[in-house]
Amino acid sequence: MMTSNFLSPVDMAITLFYALAIFGLAQWVSSRGPRLSASPGGYFFAGNQLPWWAIGASLIAANISAEQIIGMSGSGFRIGLAVASYEWMSAATLLLVGKFILPVFFTTGSQTMPGFLAQRFGPSVRYLMAVFWLGQYILVNLTAILWLGGTAVTTVTGMDPMLALVLLGGFALTYQISGGLKAVALTDVVQVSLLILGGLIILAVTLGRIGGDNSLLGMARGMDTLMTRFPEHFRLILPKTSPHYKDLPGIAVLIGGMWIMNLSYWGFNQYIVQRALAGKSLPEAQKGIAFAAYLKLLMPVIVVLPGMAALLLAPDIARSDQAYPTMMTLLPTGCLGLVFAALVAAIVASSASKINSIATIFTMDIVKPLAPDLPDRTLVSIGRISAVAALGVAIVVAKPLLGSFDQVFQFGQSLTGFFAPGIVVIFTLGMCWKRCTTAGAFSAIATGFVISCLFYTVSHLHQHPEIGGALPEWTVTHLPDMPFLNRVGWVFWISSFTCVGVSLLTKEPASDAVVDLSRINFKTSRAFNLAALGVLILLTVIYAIFW
């Protein structure tokens, strides 16, 4: 790995000022107003007082981390603009979440995703999924955030990667452990503002370097040069002849498995939905969702394009995940400090969000149901202790788990795809179909995992025929080697049919366990509807231009 200390004293001063300012802001936010952190509702859900602008900013801060910035920038270097579909289709998914999913959670009083499953299917599904999400958040998500964050810090500063990882994780834990979600969400407004500013700076400098100067005309020339030299990198819908078709299989990004991945992430993911559920009201949360959708439209511009600029400015990097950190080293003094602070802000904000949600699930969905008489202060203390423990585990396992992967973002997406179809099935059928049973939910989860493993194994055998030669012929010749997103789509439908079949063969659930959709008001405000229309128009224009 290329390492050197590119930070001047001015850059280091800017980064240190950011760290001190965000820590001080978090403590001020935590102490201002009612002492919310004394109760689980205050600590984990900010006392349901978050305004729309804090919800929207916090959704993006939780999402856009090192895993996104470093990983997607690396994928942009390797694959091109097509990887931006993960971001742009997320904007459309957010609108669905605001319109149809949030009203169900607000009406049923659900505070956590396992909590909704407990209401609908009973405690067994709650405990299963709570343990699963804890494992995923700690061993996949938090480790990826910290590992890629440490990689970026090492590239820019020359710091030992494990030391960088420990410092990032420790700061993320420390600044929010006192105030909980309130401290996280309200400081996220500053974090996201800094992230956008830093992203625009690195985009301007890299395009200006390609175009010959940092004027608007130079940036335009740089963009034109990049598009002229690498036209295949500016296709959103990849043809079957593309070497990266298996990563992003053409039209499937619009009508296929990407919807399943996005619904699982944005609609049924605790550390995302938790911010909306902490809103002052459902309309306030929906406005925050719409705000986040617009921010998502901007993300590929400040994340993917700098990675693509590396095709001309650093074509010989050893690993694609080094694209963004390498582009940072081209920045002048002062600008580098701002962009580095923005990157650290993204790492810290996302890590803090993940840590808070880990503590929420462990406390509210495992400890509290097993010990319902524990006082509020004890539950909050347990949440803080579990946050420290989760961070410790993530730090220890980060390098052994992720150190050998070239594209950590794609790895994370593939691993999540093993479980996303089953998750979407049990939530959507649990919400929309009264006949869905606990046995049906278990069958969907199990079927989704087993079929995902089967398809993954078949894909591996196709890529390594020397292994397949020792197995029955049908395992390779009669089962196709499907792209990842296509596999997700097929697994979703197979799991859905399995859930329906098992549910029809088992006892109908009690009437008080089902979701009565007739009691839920799905009507949204004029402001939300106009915002949603604007997002859809922009998406149509983007895909029409770069199809």
C-alpha positions as CSV (number, residue, x, y, z in Angstrom):
1,M,0.0,0.0,0.0
2,M,1.3,3.5,-0.9
3,T,1.8,5.4,2.3
4,S,3.2,8.8,3.0
5,N,2.4,11.8,5.1
6,F,0.8,14.3,2.7
7,L,-0.7,16.5,5.4
8,S,1.0,19.8,6.0
9,P,0.8,21.5,9.4
10,V,-2.1,23.6,8.0
11,D,-4.0,20.4,6.9
12,M,-3.4,18.8,10.3
13,A,-4.6,21.9,12.1
14,I,-7.8,21.9,10.0
15,T,-8.4,18.2,10.8
16,L,-7.7,18.7,14.5
17,F,-10.1,21.7,14.6
18,Y,-12.8,19.6,13.0
19,A,-12.3,16.8,15.6
20,L,-12.5,19.2,18.5
21,A,-15.4,21.1,17.1
22,I,-17.5,18.1,16.4
23,F,-16.8,16.6,19.8
24,G,-17.7,19.9,21.5
25,L,-20.8,20.2,19.4
26,A,-21.9,16.7,20.3
27,Q,-21.5,17.4,24.0
28,W,-23.3,20.7,23.7
29,V,-26.2,19.0,21.9
30,S,-26.3,16.3,24.5
31,S,-26.6,18.8,27.4
32,R,-29.0,21.2,25.7
33,G,-32.7,20.9,26.5
34,P,-34.3,18.0,28.4
35,R,-31.9,15.3,29.6
36,L,-33.0,12.7,27.1
37,S,-30.1,10.3,27.6
38,A,-31.5,9.1,30.9
39,S,-34.2,6.9,29.3
40,P,-34.0,4.3,26.5
41,G,-36.5,6.4,24.4
42,G,-34.4,9.5,24.8
43,Y,-31.0,7.8,24.3
44,F,-31.9,5.5,21.4
45,F,-34.6,7.6,19.7
46,A,-33.7,11.2,20.6
47,G,-37.1,11.5,22.5
48,N,-38.8,11.5,19.1
49,Q,-37.9,15.1,18.6
50,L,-35.8,15.1,15.4
51,P,-36.8,17.7,12.8
52,W,-36.9,16.8,9.1
53,W,-33.5,18.4,8.2
54,A,-31.7,16.4,10.9
55,I,-33.5,13.2,9.8
56,G,-32.4,13.7,6.2
57,A,-28.9,14.6,7.0
58,S,-28.5,11.8,9.5
59,L,-29.8,9.2,7.0
60,I,-27.0,10.2,4.5
61,A,-24.4,10.5,7.2
62,A,-25.2,7.0,8.4
63,N,-25.1,5.7,4.8
64,I,-22.1,7.5,3.2
65,S,-19.1,6.2,5.0
66,A,-15.7,5.0,4.1
67,E,-17.4,1.9,2.8
68,Q,-19.3,4.1,0.3
69,I,-16.7,6.8,-0.5
70,I,-13.6,4.6,-0.8
71,G,-15.5,1.5,-2.0
72,M,-17.7,3.2,-4.6
73,S,-14.9,5.4,-5.8
74,G,-12.9,2.3,-6.4
75,S,-15.7,0.7,-8.2
76,G,-16.0,3.8,-10.3
77,F,-12.4,3.4,-11.2
78,R,-12.9,-0.2,-12.2
79,I,-16.4,-0.3,-13.5
80,G,-17.5,3.3,-14.2
81,L,-20.6,5.4,-13.7
82,A,-22.8,2.3,-13.7
83,V,-22.0,1.7,-10.0
84,A,-23.9,5.0,-9.4
85,S,-27.1,3.1,-9.9
86,Y,-26.8,2.0,-6.3
87,E,-27.1,5.6,-5.2
88,W,-29.5,6.9,-7.8
89,M,-32.0,4.0,-7.4
90,S,-31.7,4.5,-3.7
91,A,-33.3,7.9,-4.1
92,A,-36.4,6.3,-5.7
93,T,-36.4,3.6,-3.0
94,L,-36.5,6.3,-0.3
95,L,-39.7,7.7,-1.8
96,L,-41.3,4.3,-1.5
97,V,-40.2,4.0,2.1
98,G,-41.6,7.4,2.9
99,K,-44.9,6.7,1.2
100,F,-45.7,3.1,2.1
101,I,-43.3,1.7,4.8
102,L,-43.0,4.5,7.4
103,P,-46.8,4.8,7.9
104,V,-46.9,1.2,8.9
105,F,-44.1,1.5,11.4
106,F,-45.5,4.7,12.9
107,T,-49.1,3.4,13.1
108,T,-48.0,0.1,14.7
109,G,-45.7,1.9,17.2
110,S,-42.6,-0.1,16.1
111,Q,-39.3,1.3,17.2
112,T,-37.0,-1.4,16.0
113,M,-37.1,-3.8,13.1
114,P,-37.0,-6.9,15.3
115,G,-39.7,-5.2,17.4
116,F,-42.0,-5.1,14.4
117,L,-41.3,-8.8,13.7
118,A,-42.1,-9.6,17.3
119,Q,-45.5,-7.9,17.0
120,R,-46.2,-9.7,13.7
121,F,-44.6,-13.1,14.1
122,G,-43.8,-13.5,17.8
123,P,-40.5,-13.5,19.8
124,S,-38.8,-16.3,18.0
125,V,-38.4,-14.4,14.8
126,R,-37.4,-11.3,16.8
127,Y,-34.5,-13.0,18.5
128,L,-33.4,-14.7,15.3
129,M,-33.3,-11.5,13.3
130,A,-31.9,-9.4,16.2
131,V,-28.9,-11.8,16.4
132,F,-28.5,-11.8,12.7
133,W,-28.5,-8.0,12.4
134,L,-26.0,-7.7,15.3
135,G,-23.7,-10.1,13.5
136,Q,-24.1,-8.2,10.2
137,Y,-23.6,-4.8,11.7
138,I,-20.5,-5.7,13.7
139,L,-18.8,-8.2,11.5
140,V,-19.6,-6.8,8.0
141,N,-20.7,-3.2,8.2
142,L,-18.7,-1.7,11.1
143,T,-15.6,-3.6,10.2
144,A,-15.8,-2.4,6.5
145,I,-16.3,1.2,7.6
146,L,-13.3,1.1,10.0
147,W,-11.1,-0.9,7.6
148,L,-11.6,1.3,4.6
149,G,-11.4,4.4,6.8
150,G,-8.1,3.2,8.2
151,T,-6.9,2.5,4.7
152,A,-7.7,6.0,3.6
153,V,-6.0,7.6,6.6
154,T,-2.9,5.5,6.1
155,T,-2.6,6.5,2.5
156,V,-2.8,10.2,3.3
157,T,-0.9,10.3,6.6
158,G,1.4,7.3,6.6
159,M,0.0,6.3,9.9
160,D,-0.1,2.6,10.9
161,P,-3.4,1.2,9.6
162,M,-4.4,-0.5,12.8
163,L,-3.6,2.7,14.8
164,A,-5.8,4.7,12.3
165,L,-8.6,2.2,12.7
166,V,-8.5,2.3,16.5
167,L,-8.4,6.1,16.6
168,L,-11.4,6.4,14.2
169,G,-13.4,3.9,16.1
170,G,-12.5,5.4,19.4
171,F,-13.5,8.9,18.4
172,A,-16.8,7.7,16.9
173,L,-17.6,6.0,20.1
174,T,-16.5,8.8,22.4
175,Y,-18.3,11.7,20.9
176,Q,-21.8,10.1,20.9
177,I,-21.7,7.7,23.8
178,S,-23.1,10.3,26.3
179,G,-25.9,11.8,24.2
180,G,-27.0,8.8,22.1
181,L,-28.9,9.3,18.9
182,K,-29.6,13.0,19.6
183,A,-25.9,13.7,19.6
184,V,-25.4,11.6,16.4
185,A,-28.3,13.0,14.4
186,L,-27.8,16.7,15.1
187,T,-24.1,16.7,14.6
188,D,-24.7,14.8,11.3
189,V,-26.0,18.0,9.8
190,V,-22.5,19.5,10.1
191,Q,-20.8,16.2,9.1
192,V,-22.9,16.0,5.9
193,S,-22.3,19.6,5.0
194,L,-18.5,19.0,5.4
195,L,-18.8,15.8,3.4
196,I,-20.5,17.6,0.4
197,L,-18.0,20.5,0.5
198,G,-15.1,18.1,0.6
199,G,-16.5,16.0,-2.2
200,L,-17.0,19.1,-4.4
201,I,-13.5,20.3,-3.7
202,I,-11.8,17.0,-4.7
203,L,-14.1,16.8,-7.8
204,A,-13.2,20.3,-8.9
205,V,-9.4,19.8,-8.3
206,T,-9.2,16.4,-10.1
207,L,-11.3,17.6,-13.1
208,G,-9.3,20.8,-13.2
209,R,-6.0,18.9,-13.2
210,I,-7.2,16.9,-16.2
211,G,-8.5,20.0,-18.0
212,G,-5.4,22.1,-17.4
213,D,-6.6,24.6,-14.8
214,N,-9.1,24.9,-11.9
215,S,-11.5,27.3,-13.6
216,L,-15.0,26.3,-14.5
217,L,-13.9,26.0,-18.1
218,G,-10.9,23.8,-17.1
219,M,-13.2,21.5,-15.1
220,A,-15.6,21.3,-18.1
221,R,-12.6,20.4,-20.3
222,G,-11.5,17.8,-17.8
223,M,-15.0,16.2,-17.8
224,D,-15.1,16.2,-21.6
225,T,-11.6,14.6,-21.8
226,L,-12.6,11.9,-19.3
227,M,-15.8,11.1,-21.2
228,T,-13.9,11.1,-24.5
229,R,-11.1,8.8,-23.3
230,F,-13.3,6.4,-21.4
231,P,-16.8,6.4,-23.0
232,E,-17.5,2.9,-21.8
233,H,-17.2,4.1,-18.2
234,F,-20.1,6.5,-18.7
235,R,-22.8,3.9,-19.3
236,L,-25.3,3.3,-16.6
237,I,-26.8,0.2,-18.2
238,L,-24.0,-2.2,-19.0
239,P,-24.4,-4.6,-22.1
240,K,-23.9,-8.3,-21.7
241,T,-20.5,-7.9,-23.5
242,S,-19.2,-5.8,-20.6
243,P,-16.6,-7.5,-18.4
244,H,-18.4,-6.0,-15.4
245,Y,-21.9,-7.3,-16.4
246,K,-21.9,-9.8,-13.5
247,D,-21.5,-6.9,-11.1
248,L,-24.2,-4.7,-12.6
249,P,-26.3,-6.8,-15.0
250,G,-27.9,-4.3,-17.4
251,I,-31.6,-3.5,-17.0
252,A,-31.7,-5.5,-13.7
253,V,-30.4,-2.3,-11.9
254,L,-33.8,-0.7,-12.8
255,I,-36.3,-3.6,-12.6
256,G,-34.4,-6.4,-10.9
257,G,-32.6,-7.4,-7.8
258,M,-31.3,-3.9,-7.0
259,W,-34.8,-3.0,-5.7
260,I,-34.6,-5.9,-3.3
261,M,-31.2,-4.8,-2.0
262,N,-32.4,-1.2,-1.7
263,L,-35.7,-2.0,0.1
264,S,-33.8,-4.2,2.5
265,Y,-31.3,-1.4,3.2
266,W,-33.5,1.7,3.3
267,G,-36.8,0.2,4.4
268,F,-36.0,-2.6,6.8
269,N,-32.6,-1.7,8.2
270,Q,-32.5,-0.5,11.9
271,Y,-29.6,1.9,11.6
272,I,-31.3,3.7,8.7
273,V,-35.0,3.6,9.7
274,Q,-34.2,4.5,13.3
275,R,-33.5,8.1,12.3
276,A,-37.0,8.4,10.7
277,L,-38.7,6.7,13.6
278,A,-37.1,9.3,15.9
279,G,-38.9,12.1,14.1
280,K,-41.4,14.5,15.6
281,S,-44.2,13.0,13.5
282,L,-44.8,10.9,10.4
283,P,-45.1,13.9,8.1
284,E,-41.8,15.3,9.6
285,A,-40.1,12.0,8.9
286,Q,-41.4,11.8,5.4
287,K,-40.0,15.3,4.7
288,G,-36.7,14.1,6.0
289,I,-36.9,11.1,3.7
290,A,-37.5,13.3,0.7
291,F,-34.6,15.6,1.7
292,A,-32.3,12.5,1.9
293,A,-33.5,11.4,-1.6
294,Y,-32.2,14.7,-3.1
295,L,-28.9,14.3,-1.2
296,K,-28.6,10.8,-2.7
297,L,-28.8,12.2,-6.2
298,L,-25.7,14.3,-5.4
299,M,-23.6,11.5,-4.0
300,P,-22.3,9.8,-7.2
301,V,-21.0,13.3,-8.3
302,I,-18.8,13.6,-5.3
303,V,-17.9,9.9,-4.8
304,V,-17.9,8.0,-8.1
305,L,-16.5,10.7,-10.4
306,P,-13.3,11.3,-8.4
307,G,-12.6,7.6,-8.7
308,M,-13.1,7.8,-12.4
309,A,-10.7,10.7,-12.6
310,A,-8.0,8.4,-11.3
311,L,-8.2,6.6,-14.7
312,L,-6.2,9.5,-16.1
313,L,-4.4,10.9,-13.0
314,A,-3.4,7.6,-11.3
315,P,-3.9,4.7,-13.8
316,D,-1.3,2.5,-12.2
317,I,-2.7,2.2,-8.6
318,A,-2.3,-1.3,-7.2
319,R,-5.8,-1.6,-5.9
320,S,-9.0,0.1,-7.1
321,D,-9.9,1.0,-3.5
322,Q,-6.8,3.3,-3.5
323,A,-8.4,5.6,-6.1
324,Y,-10.0,8.1,-3.7
325,P,-7.2,8.4,-1.2
326,T,-4.7,8.8,-4.1
327,M,-6.8,11.6,-5.6
328,M,-6.7,13.3,-2.2
329,T,-2.9,13.5,-2.3
330,L,-3.2,15.8,-5.4
331,L,-5.0,18.5,-3.4
332,P,-3.2,21.7,-2.4
333,T,-2.5,22.6,1.2
334,G,-5.7,23.6,3.0
335,C,-7.9,21.9,0.5
336,L,-6.4,18.6,1.5
337,G,-7.1,19.3,5.1
338,L,-10.7,20.1,4.4
339,V,-11.2,17.0,2.2
340,F,-9.4,14.8,4.7
341,A,-11.6,16.2,7.5
342,A,-14.7,15.5,5.3
343,L,-13.5,11.9,4.9
344,V,-13.0,11.5,8.6
345,A,-16.4,13.0,9.2
346,A,-18.0,10.4,6.9
347,I,-16.2,7.6,8.7
348,V,-16.9,8.9,12.2
349,A,-20.6,9.7,11.5
350,S,-21.4,6.3,9.9
351,S,-19.4,4.5,12.6
352,A,-21.3,6.3,15.4
353,S,-24.6,5.6,13.7
354,K,-23.8,1.9,13.4
355,I,-22.6,1.7,17.0
356,N,-25.7,3.4,18.3
357,S,-28.0,1.0,16.4
358,I,-26.1,-2.0,17.6
359,A,-26.6,-0.8,21.1
360,T,-30.3,-0.2,20.4
361,I,-31.0,-3.7,19.0
362,F,-29.0,-5.4,21.8
363,T,-30.7,-3.5,24.5
364,M,-34.3,-3.2,23.2
365,D,-34.7,-6.5,21.4
366,I,-32.6,-8.9,23.5
367,V,-32.0,-7.6,27.0
368,K,-35.3,-5.8,27.6
369,P,-37.6,-8.6,26.5
370,L,-35.6,-11.1,28.6
371,A,-35.5,-8.7,31.6
372,P,-38.5,-6.4,31.3
373,D,-38.2,-5.0,34.9
374,L,-34.8,-3.5,34.5
375,P,-34.9,0.3,35.2
376,D,-34.3,2.8,32.4
377,R,-30.9,3.9,33.6
378,T,-29.7,0.3,33.7
379,L,-30.9,-0.3,30.1
380,V,-29.0,2.8,28.9
381,S,-25.9,1.7,30.7
382,I,-26.2,-1.7,29.0
383,G,-26.5,0.0,25.7
384,R,-23.3,2.0,26.3
385,I,-21.4,-1.2,27.4
386,S,-22.6,-3.1,24.4
387,A,-21.5,-0.2,22.1
388,V,-17.9,-0.5,23.6
389,A,-17.9,-4.2,23.2
390,A,-19.1,-4.1,19.5
391,L,-16.4,-1.6,18.6
392,G,-13.8,-3.8,20.2
393,V,-14.9,-6.9,18.2
394,A,-15.0,-4.9,15.0
395,I,-11.5,-3.6,15.5
396,V,-10.1,-7.0,16.2
397,V,-11.6,-8.8,13.2
398,A,-11.4,-6.0,10.6
399,K,-8.1,-6.9,9.1
400,P,-8.5,-10.7,9.1
401,L,-11.9,-10.4,7.5
402,L,-11.3,-7.7,4.9
403,G,-7.6,-7.3,4.4
404,S,-7.4,-9.5,1.3
405,F,-10.4,-8.0,-0.6
406,D,-9.7,-5.6,-3.5
407,Q,-13.3,-4.3,-3.7
408,V,-14.7,-4.2,-0.2
409,F,-17.9,-2.4,-1.3
410,Q,-18.8,-5.1,-3.8
411,F,-17.9,-7.7,-1.2
412,G,-20.3,-6.2,1.3
413,Q,-23.1,-5.9,-1.2
414,S,-22.6,-9.6,-2.2
415,L,-22.6,-10.8,1.4
416,T,-25.7,-8.8,2.2
417,G,-27.4,-10.3,-0.8
418,F,-27.5,-13.7,0.9
419,F,-30.0,-12.4,3.4
420,A,-31.7,-9.4,1.8
421,P,-34.4,-11.3,-0.2
422,G,-35.7,-13.2,2.8
423,I,-35.8,-10.0,4.9
424,V,-37.8,-8.2,2.2
425,V,-40.2,-11.1,1.9
426,I,-41.0,-11.4,5.6
427,F,-41.5,-7.6,6.0
428,T,-43.6,-7.0,2.9
429,L,-45.8,-10.1,3.3
430,G,-46.0,-9.4,7.1
431,M,-47.3,-5.9,6.3
432,C,-49.5,-6.7,3.3
433,W,-50.8,-10.2,3.8
434,K,-52.8,-11.1,6.9
435,R,-52.4,-14.9,6.3
436,C,-48.6,-14.8,6.5
437,T,-47.5,-17.0,9.5
438,T,-44.5,-17.4,11.7
439,A,-43.7,-20.7,10.0
440,G,-43.9,-19.0,6.7
441,A,-41.5,-16.3,7.9
442,F,-39.0,-18.8,9.1
443,S,-39.3,-20.7,5.8
444,A,-38.6,-17.5,3.8
445,I,-35.5,-16.7,5.7
446,A,-34.2,-20.3,5.5
447,T,-35.0,-20.7,1.8
448,G,-33.5,-17.4,0.9
449,F,-30.2,-18.2,2.6
450,V,-30.0,-21.8,1.2
451,I,-30.9,-20.8,-2.3
452,S,-28.4,-17.9,-2.2
453,C,-25.7,-20.3,-1.1
454,L,-26.6,-22.7,-3.9
455,F,-26.5,-19.9,-6.5
456,Y,-23.2,-18.6,-5.1
457,T,-21.7,-22.1,-5.2
458,V,-22.8,-22.7,-8.8
459,S,-21.3,-19.3,-9.8
460,H,-18.0,-20.3,-8.1
461,L,-18.0,-23.7,-9.9
462,H,-18.5,-22.0,-13.2
463,Q,-15.5,-19.7,-12.5
464,H,-13.4,-22.7,-11.3
465,P,-14.2,-25.7,-13.5
466,E,-11.3,-27.7,-12.0
467,I,-13.4,-27.8,-8.8
468,G,-16.6,-28.6,-10.7
469,G,-15.1,-31.6,-12.4
470,A,-15.2,-33.5,-9.1
471,L,-18.9,-32.9,-8.7
472,P,-22.1,-34.2,-10.5
473,E,-22.4,-32.8,-14.0
474,W,-25.8,-31.2,-13.3
475,T,-24.4,-28.8,-10.7
476,V,-22.6,-26.9,-13.4
477,T,-24.2,-27.7,-16.8
478,H,-27.9,-27.3,-15.7
479,L,-27.6,-24.3,-13.4
480,P,-26.7,-20.9,-14.9
481,D,-24.0,-18.6,-13.7
482,M,-26.2,-15.6,-12.9
483,P,-25.0,-12.1,-12.0
484,F,-25.3,-11.2,-8.4
485,L,-28.3,-8.9,-8.7
486,N,-30.2,-11.5,-10.9
487,R,-29.6,-14.1,-8.2
488,V,-31.1,-11.7,-5.6
489,G,-34.2,-11.3,-7.7
490,W,-34.7,-15.0,-8.2
491,V,-34.1,-15.8,-4.5
492,F,-36.7,-13.2,-3.6
493,W,-39.4,-14.8,-5.8
494,I,-38.5,-18.4,-4.6
495,S,-38.6,-17.2,-1.0
496,S,-41.9,-15.5,-1.5
497,F,-43.6,-18.6,-3.0
498,T,-42.1,-20.7,-0.2
499,C,-43.5,-18.3,2.4
500,V,-46.9,-18.2,0.8
501,G,-47.1,-22.0,0.5
502,V,-46.0,-22.7,4.1
503,S,-48.3,-20.0,5.5
504,L,-51.3,-21.6,3.7
505,L,-50.4,-25.0,5.2
506,T,-50.1,-23.7,8.8
507,K,-52.5,-22.1,11.3
508,E,-53.8,-18.6,10.5
509,P,-52.3,-16.0,12.8
510,A,-54.3,-14.3,15.5
511,S,-56.2,-11.2,14.5
512,D,-54.3,-9.0,16.9
513,A,-51.0,-10.0,15.3
514,V,-51.7,-8.9,11.8
515,V,-51.3,-5.4,10.3
516,D,-54.7,-3.8,9.5
517,L,-53.8,-1.7,6.4
518,S,-57.3,-0.1,6.6
519,R,-56.2,1.7,9.7
520,I,-53.1,3.2,8.1
521,N,-53.2,6.6,6.4
522,F,-50.9,6.5,3.4
523,K,-51.8,10.0,2.3
524,T,-48.7,12.2,2.0
525,S,-48.4,16.0,2.0
526,R,-48.3,18.2,-1.0
527,A,-44.7,19.1,-0.2
528,F,-43.6,15.4,-0.2
529,N,-45.5,14.7,-3.4
530,L,-43.8,17.6,-5.2
531,A,-40.4,16.6,-3.9
532,A,-41.0,13.0,-5.0
533,L,-42.0,14.2,-8.5
534,G,-38.8,16.3,-8.7
535,V,-36.6,13.2,-7.8
536,L,-38.3,11.1,-10.4
537,I,-37.9,13.7,-13.2
538,L,-34.2,14.1,-12.4
539,L,-33.7,10.3,-12.4
540,T,-35.4,10.1,-15.8
541,V,-33.1,12.8,-17.2
542,I,-30.0,11.1,-15.8
543,Y,-30.8,7.7,-17.2
544,A,-31.9,9.2,-20.6
545,I,-28.5,10.9,-20.9
546,F,-26.2,8.1,-19.7
547,W,-28.2,5.0,-20.7
